[in-house]
Amino acid sequence: MSETISWEDFAKVELRVGTVVEVQPFPEARKPAYIIHVDFGPEFGVRKTSAQITDLYTPETLIGRQILGVVNFPVKQIGPMRSEFLLTGFHRDDGSVVITSPEQAVPNGAKLC
């Protein structure tokens, strides 16, 4: 069973929508991954992260896709790159990750409510 949190705890998490603008290979990663650049709108700008999503996505299918990311975690060093947000998704039984995204287009930077 998971721990119950307060509404105030949840409100601290900045879950924001952004659009993927660039995808690069990340050959230095221990597991297959991409470096993904996402535009989170004027308040947060373009941020990058590493994501192990190569099983289901190619760079071409990611460009222009809206995703949901956590933008207020501290920067994390992942090998030679600094991850500036957490890309959210769901693990499937086979270990692949399905990206979290809005059902319809929303403005970059919109907060999950």
For each residue, the residues with C-beta under 8 A, 3 or more apart:
1:
2:
3:
4:
5: 9 10
6: 9 10
7: 10 11
8: 11 12
9: 5 6 12 13
10: 5 6 7 13
11: 7 8
12: 8 9 72
13: 9 10 70 72
14: 70 71 72 111
15: 68 69 70 88 111 112
16: 40 41 44 68 69 70 71 109 110 111 112
17: 40 66 67 68 69 102 106 107 108 109 110 112
18: 38 39 40 41 44 47 66 67 69 85 108 109
19: 38 39 64 65 66 67 108
20: 23 36 37 38 62 63 64 65 66 67
21: 37 38 39 46 63
22: 36 37 63
23: 20 34 35 36 37 59 62 63
24: 34 35 37 59
25: 34 35
26: 29 33 34 35 50 79 81
27:
28: 79 80 81
29: 26 32 33 50 52 78 79
30: 79
31: 52
32: 29 52 54 55
33: 26 29 50 51 52 53 54
34: 23 24 25 26 50 51 53 54 57 59 62
35: 23 24 25 26 48 49 50 81
36: 20 22 23 48 49 50 51 62 87
37: 20 21 22 23 24 46 47 48
38: 18 19 20 21 46 47 48 49 67 69 85 87
39: 18 19 21 45 46 108
40: 16 17 18 43 44 45 46 47 69 71 85 108 109
41: 16 18 44 45 107 108 109 110
42: 45 109
43: 40 109
44: 16 18 40 41 47 71 109
45: 39 40 41 42
46: 21 37 38 39 40
47: 18 37 38 40 44 69 71 84 85
48: 35 36 37 38 81 82 83 84 85
49: 35 36 38 69 83 84 85 86 87
50: 26 29 33 34 35 36 78 79 81 83
51: 33 34 36 87 89 97
52: 29 31 32 33 97
53: 33 34 56 57 62 87 89 96 97 99
54: 32 33 34 57
55: 32 94 95 96 97
56: 53 96 97 98
57: 34 53 54 61 62 99
58: 61 62
59: 23 24 34 62 63
60: 63
61: 57 58 65
62: 20 23 34 36 53 57 58 59 65
63: 20 21 22 23 59 60
64: 19 20
65: 19 20 61 62 99 101
66: 17 18 19 20 101 102 105 106 108
67: 17 18 19 20 38 87 88 99 100 101
68: 15 16 17 88 99 100 101 102 112
69: 15 16 17 18 38 40 47 49 85 86 87 88
70: 13 14 15 16 73 85 86 88
71: 14 16 40 44 47 84 85
72: 12 13 14
73: 70 76 85 86
74:
75: 82 83 84
76: 73 82 83
77: 81 82 83
78: 29 50 81 82 83
79: 26 28 29 30 50
80: 28
81: 26 28 35 48 50 77 78
82: 48 75 76 77 78
83: 48 49 50 75 76 77 78 86
84: 47 48 49 71 75
85: 18 38 40 47 48 49 69 70 71 73
86: 49 69 70 73 83
87: 36 38 49 51 53 67 69 99
88: 15 67 68 69 70 99 100
89: 51 53 97 98 99 100
90: 97 98 100
91: 95 96 97
92: 95 96 97 98
93:
94: 55
95: 55 91 92
96: 53 55 56 91 92
97: 51 52 53 55 56 89 90 91 92
98: 56 89 90 92
99: 53 57 65 67 68 87 88 89
100: 67 68 88 89 90
101: 65 66 67 68
102: 17 66 68 105 106 110
103:
104:
105: 66 102
106: 17 66 102 110
107: 17 41 110
108: 17 18 19 39 40 41 66
109: 16 17 18 40 41 42 43 44
110: 16 17 41 102 106 107
111: 14 15 16
112: 15 16 17 68
113:
